Amino acid sequence: MIQKVFLVDALVDGPFSGAPTTVIYLSDPLERFKMASLAAEFGTTESVFLLPHGKSFLLRFFTPATEIKLGVHACQVAAHIVYELGFRPPNSPVTFLTQEGEVFCQHTAPDLTSIELDAQNSIDLPKEELDGFGAFLGLEPSNVSWGIRTPGNLMVLALTDPSLLKQLKPKLSEIMNAKLDVLAATALSNRMGESDYLLRSFRPTWEPCEEHVSGSINRALAPRWSKILKKKELVTRQLSKRGGLVTIEIPNPDRVILKGRAKTVLRADIILDTDSHFIP
């Protein structure tokens, strides 16, 4: 069985930036354990499996270690491949069916794809929690101005000075012990006109632990910055080693539209021998 595979950089900000993501275009359904084995084989932070389903496409998302319900930047690269292969004409929307429901994407310019999603609810963190979790990133209490937490164990701390973002020293064992899936830090951008806010994010169980660029965090964070800055369209820059850029529209308090560019780096065929060993 031959399947097509692509390596695509998601939410890029120039050459060799963004999140390297594997897209496997399936001509036929594939068992879950085989998808898990392939994701482990490719080793990118996320792999997405794309299968035509009527007028839509089924998507499954895997890290090298486990399956996840929804990968936001993986949706972006899946849409990029759908348009690049000519399965949808430019400016025609595409619907993905995921374990979190339907996701709608649209190609709005060369290499630019928008993704419309539900915004994530968040709660404000009390002062004592700001101090404690700030220490997990090597911060002093005076360095953190506010913070939010989502029901999905994602926490974001807002810093008083953007220069602090480059000095973060995440304590991964303490983040894991606190049962946080993600601990992120954000700050008002010092590059006004180019971006509105900056971001770094850490997933203690992933390798590497720092995300190259995140789409999912902005489902909760962008609405908060939108209220603070009184803007309906925002640009965020990820300050990871590779870096990334995301534009976010807030059409209403319950929805977010994430826009970013993708770049295909590699195209290949993979041959799945039915006698090959797969992780059970």
BAKOLSE-537006 format. One record per residue (C-alpha): x, y, z; residue in one letter. Coordinates in steps of 0.001 Angstrom, whole numbers, plus 500000, padded with zeros to 6 digits. Last residue first. Example, Ala and Ser with C-alpha at 12.3 -4.5 7.8 and 13.67 -1.06 7.14 Angstrom:
(site (513670 498940 507140) 'S');
(site (512300 495500 507800) 'A');
END
This chain:
(site (500379 497398 518979) 'P');
(site (503486 499150 517543) 'I');
(site (503693 498123 513921) 'F');
(site (505852 495426 512334) 'H');
(site (505612 495252 508563) 'S');
(site (503801 492275 506996) 'D');
(site (501198 494495 505306) 'T');
(site (504070 496495 503815) 'D');
(site (503203 500167 503969) 'L');
(site (505160 502005 501286) 'I');
(site (505568 505713 501906) 'I');
(site (505566 508197 499066) 'D');
(site (507313 511561 499294) 'A');
(site (506871 515333 499383) 'R');
(site (509127 517614 501444) 'L');
(site (509284 521237 502651) 'V');
(site (505717 522413 502083) 'T');
(site (505303 525910 503515) 'K');
(site (502393 527129 505603) 'A');
(site (501072 530613 506290) 'R');
(site (498790 531621 509106) 'G');
(site (495312 532749 510011) 'K');
(site (493349 531888 513135) 'L');
(site (489660 532768 513287) 'I');
(site (488199 532886 516789) 'V');
(site (484627 532413 517941) 'R');
(site (482601 532851 521145) 'D');
(site (483272 536507 521957) 'P');
(site (482439 537597 518373) 'N');
(site (484358 538070 515114) 'P');
(site (487697 537790 516970) 'I');
(site (490323 537642 514217) 'E');
(site (493744 536141 514886) 'I');
(site (496953 536466 512868) 'T');
(site (499638 533925 513720) 'V');
(site (503427 534166 513316) 'L');
(site (506140 531664 514127) 'G');
(site (509573 531304 515652) 'G');
(site (512216 528642 515099) 'R');
(site (514009 529113 518449) 'K');
(site (510729 530007 520127) 'S');
(site (509516 533595 520416) 'L');
(site (506033 533061 518986) 'Q');
(site (504651 536229 517397) 'R');
(site (501014 537224 517771) 'T');
(site (498984 539393 515424) 'V');
(site (495590 540713 516440) 'L');
(site (492294 541575 514793) 'E');
(site (489243 542650 516806) 'K');
(site (491132 545264 518839) 'K');
(site (490327 546871 522194) 'K');
(site (493876 546178 523438) 'L');
(site (492779 544630 526735) 'I');
(site (489608 543038 525377) 'K');
(site (491394 541588 522334) 'S');
(site (494241 540411 524568) 'W');
(site (491736 538243 526455) 'R');
(site (490065 536998 523257) 'P');
(site (493541 536092 521893) 'A');
(site (494522 534007 524933) 'L');
(site (491812 531363 524947) 'A');
(site (491834 530174 521319) 'R');
(site (495367 531550 521133) 'N');
(site (496710 528599 523093) 'I');
(site (495600 526199 520347) 'S');
(site (497628 527727 517505) 'G');
(site (501070 527328 519003) 'S');
(site (504504 527871 517477) 'V');
(site (507753 525958 517974) 'H');
(site (506423 524572 521239) 'E');
(site (508980 524252 524014) 'E');
(site (509216 520761 525514) 'C');
(site (511100 519333 522539) 'P');
(site (510003 516637 523022) 'E');
(site (506616 516739 524680) 'W');
(site (505623 515814 528257) 'T');
(site (506448 519207 529780) 'P');
(site (504510 521234 527185) 'R');
(site (505992 524750 527194) 'F');
(site (504770 527948 525568) 'S');
(site (506344 531264 524563) 'R');
(site (504244 534185 523353) 'L');
(site (504381 537782 522148) 'L');
(site (501591 540315 521720) 'Y');
(site (500476 542884 519163) 'D');
(site (502797 542153 516250) 'S');
(site (504574 544102 513487) 'E');
(site (503131 547566 514090) 'G');
(site (504258 547354 517686) 'M');
(site (507467 545362 518119) 'R');
(site (507780 545535 521913) 'N');
(site (504792 543204 522043) 'S');
(site (502623 543009 525129) 'L');
(site (503609 539915 527020) 'A');
(site (502851 536190 527094) 'T');
(site (503980 533168 529072) 'A');
(site (502851 529585 528648) 'A');
(site (502414 526512 530826) 'L');
(site (500828 523612 528976) 'V');
(site (499445 520244 530066) 'D');
(site (499554 521288 533709) 'L');
(site (499262 518526 536290) 'K');
(site (501057 520597 538982) 'A');
(site (503576 517742 539207) 'N');
(site (504216 518143 535480) 'M');
(site (504991 521862 535827) 'I');
(site (507232 521072 538805) 'E');
(site (509148 518462 536800) 'S');
(site (509497 520827 533855) 'L');
(site (511048 523757 535675) 'K');
(site (510963 526301 532854) 'P');
(site (513787 528877 532778) 'K');
(site (512400 532001 531095) 'L');
(site (514897 534752 530242) 'Q');
(site (513799 535499 526671) 'K');
(site (510245 536175 527819) 'L');
(site (511459 538662 530422) 'L');
(site (512258 541183 527670) 'S');
(site (508507 541512 527060) 'P');
(site (508064 543280 530428) 'D');
(site (505158 542965 532881) 'T');
(site (504496 539330 532049) 'L');
(site (501145 537686 531345) 'A');
(site (500936 534090 532570) 'L');
(site (499121 531454 530519) 'V');
(site (497814 528154 531872) 'M');
(site (496443 525157 529985) 'L');
(site (494885 522437 532098) 'N');
(site (492012 521807 529636) 'G');
(site (489502 523725 531749) 'P');
(site (491424 526897 530824) 'T');
(site (493638 529017 533072) 'R');
(site (494392 532713 532909) 'I');
(site (497101 535002 534250) 'G');
(site (497804 538546 535303) 'W');
(site (500670 540976 536009) 'S');
(site (503643 538631 536441) 'V');
(site (507225 539927 536900) 'N');
(site (506642 541303 540427) 'S');
(site (506162 537755 541723) 'P');
(site (509672 536803 540485) 'E');
(site (509997 534486 537508) 'L');
(site (511986 531255 537045) 'G');
(site (509298 529670 534883) 'L');
(site (507889 527441 537630) 'F');
(site (508243 530481 539924) 'A');
(site (505509 532163 537906) 'G');
(site (503253 529274 538872) 'F');
(site (503518 530104 542549) 'G');
(site (503261 533892 542260) 'D');
(site (500316 533814 539869) 'L');
(site (498608 531233 542072) 'E');
(site (498759 533539 545096) 'E');
(site (497400 536455 543059) 'K');
(site (494257 534659 541894) 'P');
(site (494149 533279 538322) 'L');
(site (491458 534547 535980) 'D');
(site (489250 531938 534317) 'I');
(site (489227 530782 530708) 'S');
(site (486726 529730 528070) 'N');
(site (488116 528576 524751) 'Q');
(site (487008 530280 521536) 'A');
(site (485241 527998 519105) 'D');
(site (487137 527548 515868) 'L');
(site (487573 529028 512384) 'E');
(site (490807 528205 510571) 'I');
(site (492315 530531 507945) 'S');
(site (494931 529499 505403) 'T');
(site (497612 531598 503714) 'L');
(site (499981 529775 501294) 'D');
(site (498886 532053 498426) 'P');
(site (495823 533944 499691) 'A');
(site (492483 533173 501410) 'T');
(site (492542 529368 501559) 'H');
(site (489672 528434 503843) 'Q');
(site (489248 526171 506841) 'C');
(site (486238 524975 508823) 'F');
(site (486587 522541 511721) 'V');
(site (483756 520147 512506) 'E');
(site (483631 518260 515791) 'G');
(site (486169 517758 518577) 'E');
(site (487055 514239 517380) 'Q');
(site (487680 515766 513967) 'T');
(site (485742 516172 510716) 'L');
(site (487405 518721 508453) 'F');
(site (485393 521027 506216) 'T');
(site (487007 522887 503308) 'V');
(site (486040 526347 502092) 'P');
(site (486565 527429 498443) 'S');
(site (488839 530484 498220) 'N');
(site (491254 528617 495914) 'P');
(site (489835 525428 494368) 'P');
(site (489601 522321 496565) 'R');
(site (491199 518926 495953) 'F');
(site (493959 520708 494008) 'G');
(site (496910 519013 495706) 'L');
(site (498057 522343 497150) 'E');
(site (494558 523128 498377) 'Y');
(site (494177 519901 500346) 'V');
(site (497831 520168 501426) 'I');
(site (497343 523634 502953) 'H');
(site (494159 522438 504634) 'A');
(site (496122 519653 506321) 'A');
(site (498797 522216 507247) 'V');
(site (496255 524409 509003) 'Q');
(site (494561 521498 510706) 'C');
(site (497966 520459 512090) 'A');
(site (498319 524012 513482) 'H');
(site (495162 523412 515480) 'V');
(site (495809 519838 516576) 'G');
(site (492591 518285 517841) 'L');
(site (491684 515104 519712) 'K');
(site (495205 513930 520534) 'I');
(site (496711 510503 519867) 'E');
(site (499829 509480 521766) 'T');
(site (503627 509209 521890) 'A');
(site (505059 510550 518607) 'P');
(site (502189 513073 518626) 'T');
(site (499081 512029 516752) 'F');
(site (496125 513741 515083) 'F');
(site (493286 512163 513104) 'R');
(site (491425 514080 510378) 'L');
(site (488452 513018 508250) 'L');
(site (487881 515070 505138) 'F');
(site (484700 516578 503703) 'S');
(site (482675 516291 500478) 'K');
(site (482353 512536 500926) 'G');
(site (485048 511472 503377) 'H');
(site (488588 511977 502073) 'P');
(site (491245 510854 504608) 'L');
(site (493957 513060 506127) 'L');
(site (496222 511760 508878) 'F');
(site (497963 514455 510929) 'V');
(site (501376 514083 512545) 'S');
(site (502443 516330 515416) 'E');
(site (505737 517106 517158) 'T');
(site (507593 515448 514291) 'T');
(site (508963 511957 514977) 'G');
(site (508290 510371 511590) 'F');
(site (508466 506833 512996) 'E');
(site (506424 507652 516116) 'A');
(site (503692 509151 513923) 'A');
(site (503898 506068 511698) 'L');
(site (503430 503741 514663) 'S');
(site (500457 505717 515952) 'A');
(site (498845 505600 512482) 'M');
(site (499440 501841 512400) 'K');
(site (497877 501450 515855) 'F');
(site (494813 503410 514714) 'R');
(site (494138 501203 511707) 'E');
(site (494271 502895 508331) 'L');
(site (491375 503977 506121) 'P');
(site (492095 504119 502380) 'D');
(site (493681 506697 500053) 'S');
(site (495383 508313 503027) 'L');
(site (497250 511611 502836) 'Y');
(site (499842 511625 505614) 'I');
(site (500741 515121 506811) 'V');
(site (503830 515513 509005) 'T');
(site (504299 518799 510846) 'T');
(site (507324 521064 511298) 'P');
(site (506088 523997 513449) 'A');
(site (507004 527484 512256) 'G');
(site (510330 528654 510857) 'S');
(site (512719 527218 508294) 'F');
(site (512250 530127 505876) 'P');
(site (510070 533055 507037) 'G');
(site (507494 533479 509776) 'D');
(site (505684 530186 509424) 'V');
(site (502368 529127 510903) 'L');
(site (502962 525489 509911) 'A');
(site (506056 523977 508266) 'D');
(site (505015 521032 506108) 'V');
(site (506536 517584 505683) 'L');
(site (504375 515620 503279) 'F');
(site (503420 511962 502946) 'V');
(site (501549 510155 500177) 'K');
(site (500432 506581 500734) 'Q');
(site (501464 503376 498959) 'I');
(site (500000 500000 500000) 'M');
END
